[in-house]
Amino acid sequence: MPHQSDLIALIAMGFVLAMAFGFFASKLRMPPLVGYLIAGIAIGPFTPGFVADAGLAGQLAEIGVILLMFGVGLHFSIEALLRVRTIALPGAVVQITVATLIGLAMARWWGWSTAAGIVFGLAMSVASTVVLLRALEQRNELDTEQGRIAVGWLIVEDLAMVLALVFLPALASTGDAAGQNSLLTSLGVTTLKVAIFVAVMMVGGRRIVPAILAQIARTGSRELFTLAVLAIALGIAYGSAVLFDVSFALGAFFAGVMLAESDLSHQAAENSLPLQDAFAVMFFVSVGMLFDPSVILEQPLQLLGVMFVILVGKSVAAFAIVLAFGYVARTALTISASLAQIGEFSFILAGLGVALGLLPPEGRDLILAGSLLSITLNPLAFATIQPIARWVNERPGLISWFARQDGKLATVPTGSKVSTLRNHAVIVGYGRVGSVVGHGLQAQGLEYVVIEMSRRVVDQLRADKITAVYGDATAHGVLELAQIEHARLLVIASPDGFHARRILELARAKNPKIAIVVRTHSSAELKYLIRQGVDRAVMGELELALEMTDYALRSLGVSEERCKLLTQWLRNEGVAGSPKDPGA
């Protein structure tokens, strides 16, 4: 070429291949992240064809790490963590410890150093936030009890990895030839630097950063506002590294946390998102470039060990921990499936470990291979939740040792009058939907029983003198505790379609004449429920659209009678999917 174009070639080939492979990954119902990593492998030095400049890729990856960590800080929610702190904090700490110890034992068995084992174990202990959020959103479980626990768990994991990124250089310094500082001294100095940085950010940063952003926002210039957001992210990340000798990642994380204090945080997140996404893609591409695919053939046993830790070790530990805290099997299985993969933080840790000389390059390759395989297999992990939960719930004795409920999977308070109820309603799930139904029944003085998997919600209901059964409605004996055989109405407000199907099946077996209303989120599920003979299946998006359509028609002068006819026609078409003339 007539001029130097290594950077342009890297960006062009990286984005084009990432788009192509990401698209195919999405079509295969896998996260696009898998495609980005494969794109990096394709332009890396270990595969034939075009080879991108690894040095330039590394620098672009650093910007990607900064913007990724900035986004983590910007969306960091103390409130979300505090809601589930009693399970997320101890659970995540124990699970990280277990995974790290298993990784350390494996590394020592292979002849690696203790430091390499610690880095290796930590990299396998943390799940990908991107993959987890996507999986929960697809299953409509982000706002459920198990979804909130999983997100809180990931917040704790992210915080733990931020600390690990800070202290890894101190761990590496103890192996210098000079050997003047002990590990404790190095950690002490690092802790002091971090403490000073955090104090400066908390005292000055939380006032100065939002104030600067507010002044720039007053100019009304969108591009200047976007530039300010990026300048804050990159400037604080670079300044923290130069002045306090802390990592770019920690500086960027605190830049995001400080910016989250501003009421402009949502606009900042929106404006920075395109660049954040673009450089995040380049980060994953650069990680893929470092991967040597030959490790799959040359070290198959080690790779199997990595997959065992990610898919089995972490999941079993999380399952046992969640059960030990008194949650039902289905919640425990959801958390386990959520954690059965590794992603972006694992790459950052492995890359830093190799750069510091703590982790051998084959360790990074094993981490990358484990990530690719675990992310690919993660949908299968979620697919096993329902059958495993059903199998476990039919054998309550299997997990009674873990439960803090006198060996039972479900409970009603002592002295409860639930056993005397007749012609009452049973509400499964008392979230945003179920609670509205309950309030309506209560306003009319109608009796109802709530079945809920959240101990916190059940305790609050009982404090409010509302009869509540703690447990999974698909578990053995739970519907019976709610006197389903004597109930007149069953309201299934659970957002999980497979869960709702199993509840429907069990309830009909106990009480064939019971009236049933079910919540659903897809037209396919809606059609299935109607074929099963439920009295009413409600799809939230459809009802929202009908309500808006009715208001629009009335506002434009359409008669009330005609509005009702059109609304009913549209509701039927939402199920049937074949337009017909609604008639005059």
C-alpha positions in Angstrom: 0.0 0.0 0.0 1.2 3.6 -0.6 1.0 4.5 3.1 1.0 2.9 6.5 -2.5 1.5 7.2 -2.0 -1.1 9.9 -4.5 0.6 12.2 -7.1 1.0 9.5 -6.7 -2.6 8.4 -7.1 -3.9 12.0 -10.2 -1.9 12.6 -11.7 -2.6 9.2 -11.1 -6.4 9.3 -11.9 -6.6 13.0 -15.3 -4.9 12.6 -16.3 -6.6 9.3 -15.5 -10.1 10.6 -17.0 -9.4 14.1 -20.2 -8.3 12.4 -20.3 -11.4 10.2 -19.5 -13.9 12.9 -21.6 -12.1 15.5 -24.6 -12.3 13.1 -24.1 -16.0 12.6 -23.7 -16.5 16.3 -27.0 -14.6 16.9 -28.8 -16.7 14.3 -27.6 -19.8 16.2 -29.1 -18.3 19.4 -25.7 -17.7 20.9 -24.4 -14.4 22.3 -22.7 -12.3 19.6 -19.7 -12.2 21.9 -18.8 -15.7 20.6 -18.7 -14.4 17.1 -16.4 -11.5 18.1 -13.9 -13.9 19.7 -14.0 -16.1 16.6 -13.3 -13.0 14.5 -10.2 -12.3 16.6 -9.1 -15.9 16.1 -9.5 -15.5 12.3 -7.2 -12.5 12.1 -4.8 -13.7 14.8 -1.3 -15.2 14.3 -2.4 -18.7 14.9 -4.6 -19.0 11.8 -3.8 -18.6 8.1 -4.5 -15.5 6.1 -4.6 -11.9 7.2 -2.7 -11.3 10.5 -3.5 -8.0 12.3 -1.0 -6.0 14.3 -1.2 -7.5 17.8 0.4 -4.4 19.4 -2.2 -2.0 18.0 -4.9 -4.5 18.9 -3.7 -4.5 22.5 -3.9 -0.7 22.7 -7.4 -0.7 21.3 -8.3 -3.5 23.8 -7.1 -1.2 26.6 -9.6 1.5 25.5 -12.2 -1.3 25.4 -11.4 -2.3 28.9 -11.6 1.3 30.1 -15.0 1.9 28.5 -16.3 -1.5 29.7 -15.3 -0.7 33.3 -16.7 2.8 32.9 -20.0 1.2 31.9 -19.9 -1.2 34.8 -19.4 1.8 37.2 -22.1 3.8 35.5 -24.7 1.1 36.0 -23.5 0.0 39.4 -26.4 -0.1 41.7 -26.0 -0.1 45.5 -29.7 -0.4 45.8 -29.9 -3.6 43.7 -27.1 -5.1 45.8 -28.6 -4.2 49.1 -31.9 -5.8 48.2 -30.3 -9.2 48.0 -27.2 -8.6 50.1 -28.0 -11.4 52.6 -27.6 -14.0 49.8 -25.6 -12.3 47.1 -22.7 -11.1 49.2 -21.8 -14.3 51.2 -22.9 -16.5 48.2 -20.6 -14.8 45.7 -17.7 -14.7 48.1 -18.0 -18.4 48.9 -18.5 -19.4 45.2 -15.4 -17.3 44.2 -13.4 -18.9 46.9 -14.4 -22.4 45.9 -13.7 -21.9 42.2 -10.4 -20.2 43.0 -9.3 -23.1 45.3 -10.2 -25.7 42.6 -8.3 -23.7 40.0 -5.3 -23.4 42.3 -5.3 -27.1 43.0 -5.5 -27.9 39.2 -2.7 -25.4 38.5 -0.4 -26.9 41.1 -1.2 -30.4 39.8 0.0 -29.2 36.4 3.2 -27.8 37.8 2.3 -24.1 37.7 3.2 -21.6 40.5 0.8 -20.7 43.3 0.4 -17.2 41.8 -0.5 -18.7 38.5 -3.1 -20.9 40.2 -4.7 -17.9 42.0 -5.0 -15.9 38.8 -6.3 -19.0 36.9 -8.9 -19.8 39.6 -10.1 -16.2 39.8 -10.5 -16.0 36.0 -12.7 -19.1 36.2 -14.8 -17.9 39.1 -16.4 -14.8 37.5 -19.3 -15.0 35.1 -20.0 -12.7 32.2 -22.5 -9.9 33.0 -23.3 -9.5 29.3 -24.2 -13.1 28.9 -26.1 -13.4 32.1 -28.3 -10.3 31.5 -29.1 -11.5 28.0 -30.1 -14.9 29.2 -32.4 -13.5 32.0 -34.0 -11.0 29.6 -34.8 -13.7 27.1 -36.5 -15.7 29.9 -38.3 -12.6 31.3 -36.7 -13.3 34.6 -34.7 -10.1 35.1 -37.3 -8.6 37.5 -38.0 -11.9 39.4 -36.5 -12.9 42.7 -34.0 -15.2 41.1 -33.1 -12.6 38.5 -32.4 -10.0 41.2 -30.3 -12.4 43.2 -28.3 -13.3 40.0 -27.7 -9.7 39.2 -26.7 -8.9 42.8 -24.4 -11.9 42.8 -22.7 -10.6 39.6 -22.3 -7.2 41.2 -20.3 -8.7 44.0 -18.3 -10.8 41.6 -17.5 -7.6 39.5 -16.4 -5.8 42.7 -14.2 -8.7 43.7 -12.5 -8.7 40.3 -11.9 -5.0 40.4 -10.0 -5.6 43.7 -8.2 -8.5 42.1 -7.0 -6.2 39.2 -5.7 -3.8 41.8 -3.7 -6.3 43.8 -2.3 -8.5 41.0 0.6 -6.1 40.3 1.5 -6.2 44.0 1.5 -10.0 43.9 3.7 -9.9 40.8 6.2 -7.5 42.4 7.1 -10.1 45.1 8.7 -12.2 42.4 11.1 -9.5 41.2 14.8 -10.3 41.2 15.5 -7.6 43.8 13.1 -9.3 46.2 13.2 -6.3 48.6 9.5 -6.2 49.4 7.5 -8.9 51.0 4.0 -9.7 49.8 2.5 -8.0 52.8 4.5 -4.9 52.2 3.5 -4.7 48.5 -0.1 -5.3 49.4 0.1 -2.6 52.1 1.6 0.0 49.7 -1.0 -0.9 47.0 -3.8 -0.7 49.6 -2.6 2.8 50.7 -2.5 4.1 47.1 -6.0 2.7 46.4 -7.3 4.2 49.6 -6.0 7.6 48.7 -7.4 7.4 45.2 -10.8 6.3 46.5 -10.8 9.1 49.1 -10.0 11.7 46.5 -12.7 10.4 44.2 -15.3 10.1 46.9 -14.6 13.5 48.4 -13.8 15.6 45.3 -14.8 13.5 42.4 -18.4 13.0 43.3 -18.8 16.8 43.4 -16.5 17.9 40.6 -17.4 15.4 37.9 -21.2 15.9 38.0 -20.7 19.6 38.2 -18.5 19.7 35.1 -21.0 17.5 33.2 -23.9 19.8 34.2 -22.1 22.9 33.0 -21.3 21.3 29.6 -24.9 20.0 29.3 -26.1 23.6 29.6 -24.4 24.4 26.3 -26.9 22.3 24.5 -24.3 20.7 22.3 -24.7 16.9 22.0 -21.2 16.3 20.6 -19.6 18.3 23.3 -21.6 16.4 26.0 -20.5 13.1 24.5 -16.9 14.3 24.3 -17.1 15.3 28.0 -18.3 11.8 29.0 -15.5 10.2 27.1 -12.9 12.7 28.4 -14.0 12.0 32.0 -13.8 8.2 31.5 -10.4 8.2 29.8 -9.0 11.1 31.7 -9.7 9.7 35.1 -8.6 6.2 34.0 -5.2 7.6 32.7 -4.8 10.1 35.6 -5.4 7.4 38.2 -2.7 5.2 36.6 -0.2 8.0 36.5 -0.8 9.7 39.8 -1.8 6.7 42.0 -0.3 3.8 40.2 -3.7 2.0 40.0 -5.0 0.2 37.0 -6.9 1.8 34.2 -9.8 -0.5 35.0 -10.2 0.8 38.6 -9.9 4.4 37.5 -12.6 3.9 34.8 -14.9 2.1 37.2 -14.8 5.0 39.7 -15.3 7.5 36.9 -18.5 5.6 36.1 -19.5 5.5 39.7 -18.9 9.2 40.1 -20.9 10.0 37.0 -23.8 7.8 38.2 -24.2 10.4 41.0 -25.4 12.9 38.4 -29.0 13.1 37.2 -27.4 13.2 33.7 -26.1 9.6 34.1 -28.7 8.1 31.8 -27.9 10.6 29.1 -24.2 10.0 29.6 -24.8 6.2 29.3 -26.8 6.7 26.1 -24.3 9.0 24.4 -21.3 6.8 25.3 -22.9 3.5 24.4 -22.0 3.4 20.7 -18.3 4.0 21.3 -18.4 1.7 24.3 -20.0 -1.0 22.2 -17.5 -0.5 19.4 -14.4 -0.6 21.5 -15.8 -3.5 23.5 -16.1 -5.4 20.2 -12.4 -4.6 19.5 -11.5 -5.8 23.0 -13.1 -9.2 22.3 -11.5 -9.3 18.9 -8.1 -8.6 20.4 -8.6 -11.3 23.0 -9.5 -13.8 20.2 -6.3 -12.9 18.4 -4.3 -14.1 21.4 -6.0 -17.5 21.4 -4.1 -20.5 20.1 -6.7 -23.1 18.9 -4.1 -25.8 19.1 -4.6 -25.9 22.9 -7.8 -27.8 22.3 -5.9 -30.7 20.7 -2.7 -30.5 22.6 -4.2 -30.1 26.1 -7.7 -31.8 26.0 -7.5 -33.0 29.6 -6.7 -29.6 31.0 -9.5 -28.1 28.9 -11.9 -30.7 30.4 -10.7 -29.7 33.8 -11.5 -26.0 33.0 -14.9 -26.9 31.8 -15.5 -29.0 34.9 -14.8 -26.0 37.1 -17.0 -23.6 35.0 -20.0 -25.9 34.4 -19.9 -28.2 37.4 -17.8 -26.8 40.2 -19.2 -23.3 40.2 -22.7 -24.4 39.6 -22.8 -27.1 42.3 -21.3 -24.6 44.8 -23.9 -21.9 43.9 -26.7 -24.5 44.1 -25.7 -25.7 47.5 -25.2 -22.1 48.8 -28.6 -20.9 47.6 -30.3 -23.9 49.1 -28.5 -23.5 52.4 -30.0 -20.0 52.6 -33.5 -21.4 52.4 -34.4 -20.7 48.8 -36.3 -23.2 46.6 -34.6 -25.5 44.1 -35.7 -23.6 41.1 -34.1 -20.4 42.3 -30.9 -22.3 43.1 -30.9 -23.8 39.7 -31.4 -20.5 38.0 -28.4 -19.0 39.8 -26.3 -22.0 39.0 -27.2 -21.8 35.3 -26.5 -18.1 35.3 -22.9 -18.6 36.6 -22.0 -21.6 34.4 -20.0 -19.4 32.0 -17.1 -17.0 32.0 -16.5 -13.8 30.0 -15.1 -10.4 29.9 -13.6 -10.1 33.4 -11.9 -13.5 32.9 -10.2 -12.2 29.7 -9.0 -9.1 31.5 -7.7 -11.1 34.5 -6.0 -13.7 32.3 -4.5 -11.0 30.0 -3.1 -9.0 33.0 -1.8 -12.2 34.6 0.2 -13.1 31.4 1.4 -9.5 31.1 2.7 -9.6 34.7 4.3 -12.9 34.2 2.0 -14.6 36.7 0.1 -16.8 34.3 1.6 -18.9 31.5 0.2 -18.2 28.0 -1.4 -21.7 27.9 -3.4 -20.6 31.0 -4.9 -17.7 29.0 -5.6 -20.1 26.1 -7.4 -22.5 28.3 -9.5 -19.6 29.8 -10.4 -18.4 26.3 -11.4 -21.9 25.2 -13.4 -22.5 28.3 -15.2 -19.2 27.8 -16.1 -20.0 24.2 -17.4 -23.4 25.1 -19.2 -22.4 28.3 -21.0 -19.4 26.6 -22.0 -21.7 23.7 -23.4 -24.3 26.1 -25.0 -21.8 28.5 -28.5 -21.9 26.8 -28.4 -25.7 27.5 -27.8 -25.0 31.1 -30.9 -22.9 31.3 -32.9 -25.5 29.4 -32.1 -28.0 32.1 -33.6 -25.9 34.9 -37.2 -27.0 34.5 -36.6 -30.8 34.2 -34.1 -30.9 37.0 -36.3 -28.7 39.2 -39.2 -31.0 38.5 -37.1 -34.1 39.4 -35.8 -32.5 42.6 -39.2 -31.2 43.7 -40.7 -34.7 43.4 -38.0 -35.9 45.8 -38.1 -33.3 48.7 -35.9 -35.4 50.9 -32.9 -34.8 48.5 -32.4 -31.3 49.6 -34.0 -31.2 53.0 -30.5 -31.2 54.6 -29.8 -27.8 53.0 -33.1 -26.1 53.7 -33.7 -24.1 56.9 -37.3 -25.1 57.0 -37.4 -28.2 59.2 -36.7 -30.4 56.1 -39.7 -29.1 54.1 -39.7 -27.4 50.8 -42.8 -25.4 51.6 -44.3 -23.9 54.7 -47.3 -22.2 56.1 -47.3 -20.4 59.4 -48.2 -22.3 62.5 -51.9 -21.8 63.3 -52.8 -20.7 59.8 -56.4 -21.1 58.8 -55.4 -22.1 55.2 -56.6 -25.6 55.7 -60.2 -24.4 56.3 -60.4 -22.3 53.1 -63.0 -23.1 50.5 -63.8 -21.5 47.1 -60.8 -19.2 47.5 -58.3 -18.0 44.9 -54.6 -19.1 44.7 -52.1 -16.6 43.3 -48.8 -18.0 42.2 -46.2 -15.3 42.1 -46.6 -12.0 44.0 -44.5 -9.6 42.0 -45.8 -6.6 39.9 -48.6 -8.6 38.4 -49.7 -10.9 41.2 -49.7 -8.2 43.8 -52.2 -6.1 41.8 -54.5 -9.1 41.5 -54.1 -9.6 45.3 -54.9 -6.0 46.1 -58.0 -6.2 43.9 -59.3 -9.4 45.7 -58.5 -7.9 49.1 -60.4 -4.8 48.3 -63.5 -6.9 47.7 -63.0 -8.9 50.8 -62.3 -12.1 48.9 -60.1 -14.8 50.3 -56.9 -15.9 48.6 -53.6 -17.7 49.2 -50.3 -16.6 47.8 -47.6 -19.0 46.7 -44.2 -17.3 46.5 -40.6 -18.3 46.1 -39.2 -15.2 47.8 -38.8 -15.6 51.6 -38.7 -11.8 51.9 -42.1 -11.4 50.1 -43.7 -14.2 52.1 -42.5 -12.7 55.4 -44.0 -9.3 54.5 -47.3 -10.9 53.4 -47.6 -12.8 56.7 -46.8 -9.6 58.6 -49.7 -8.0 56.7 -52.0 -10.9 57.7 -52.2 -12.4 54.2 -52.0 -16.1 53.9 -48.9 -17.1 52.1 -47.1 -20.4 51.3 -43.4 -20.3 50.8 -42.1 -22.6 48.1 -42.1 -23.5 44.4 -45.6 -24.2 43.1 -44.2 -27.1 41.0 -42.7 -28.7 44.1 -44.2 -31.7 45.8 -47.1 -30.7 48.1 -47.0 -27.0 47.6 -50.3 -26.6 45.8 -51.8 -28.9 48.3 -50.7 -26.6 51.1 -52.7 -23.8 49.4 -55.7 -26.1 49.3 -55.8 -26.1 45.5 -58.3 -29.0 45.5 -60.9 -26.7 47.2 -59.9 -23.5 45.4 -62.2 -21.7 42.9 -59.6 -19.7 41.0 -55.9 -20.1 40.1 -53.9 -17.1 39.0 -50.5 -18.0 37.5 -48.5 -14.7 37.5 -45.1 -16.4 37.0 -43.3 -15.0 34.0 -41.7 -18.3 33.0 -43.8 -20.2 30.4 -42.4 -23.6 31.2 -43.0 -23.1 34.9 -46.6 -22.0 34.2 -47.2 -25.1 32.1 -46.1 -27.4 34.9 -48.3 -25.5 37.5 -51.3 -25.8 35.1 -50.7 -29.5 34.8 -50.5 -30.1 38.5 -53.5 -27.9 39.4 -55.7 -29.6 36.8 -54.7 -33.0 38.2 -55.8 -31.9 41.7 -58.9 -29.8 40.7 -60.2 -30.3 37.1 -62.9 -27.7 37.5 -60.8 -24.8 38.8 -60.9 -21.6 36.8 -57.4 -20.6 35.6 -55.9 -17.3 34.4 -52.3 -17.3 33.2 -49.8 -14.6 32.4 -47.7 -15.1 29.2 -45.2 -13.1 27.1 -45.5 -14.7 23.7 -48.2 -15.4 21.1 -47.0 -19.0 20.7 -47.4 -19.6 24.5 -50.8 -17.8 24.4 -52.1 -20.1 21.7 -50.8 -23.2 23.6 -52.5 -22.1 26.8 -55.8 -21.5 25.0 -55.6 -25.0 23.5 -55.1 -26.3 27.0 -58.4 -24.8 27.9 -57.4 -22.1 30.4 -60.2 -19.7 31.1 -58.0 -16.6 30.3 -54.5 -16.2 29.0 -53.2 -12.7 29.2 -50.2 -11.5 27.1 -49.0 -8.2 28.6 -47.8 -6.6 25.3 -51.1 -7.5 23.6 -53.2 -6.0 26.4 -51.1 -2.9 26.4 -51.5 -2.5 22.7 -55.3 -3.0 22.9 -55.6 -0.4 25.7 -53.6 2.1 23.6 -55.6 1.3 20.5 -58.9 1.7 22.4 -57.9 5.2 23.6 -56.7 6.2 20.2 -59.9 5.2 18.6 -62.1 7.0 21.2 -59.9 10.1 20.8 -60.5 10.1 17.1 -64.3 9.9 17.5 -65.0 6.2 17.1 -68.1 5.1 18.9 -67.8 3.1 22.1 -69.6 0.1 20.6 -67.3 0.1 17.6 -64.3 0.4 19.8 -65.3 -2.7 21.8 -65.9 -4.6 18.6 -62.5 -3.6 17.2 -60.7 -4.4 20.4 -62.2 -7.8 20.6 -61.4 -8.5 17.0 -57.8 -7.4 17.5 -57.6 -9.6 20.7 -58.8 -12.6 18.6 -56.3 -11.8 15.8 -53.5 -11.6 18.4 -54.2 -15.2 19.1 -55.2 -16.5 15.7 -52.8 -14.4 13.6 -55.1 -14.3 10.5 -56.7 -10.9 9.8 -60.4 -10.9 9.0 -62.9 -8.1 8.5 -64.3 -7.3 11.9 -67.6 -6.4 10.4 -69.7 -3.2 10.6 
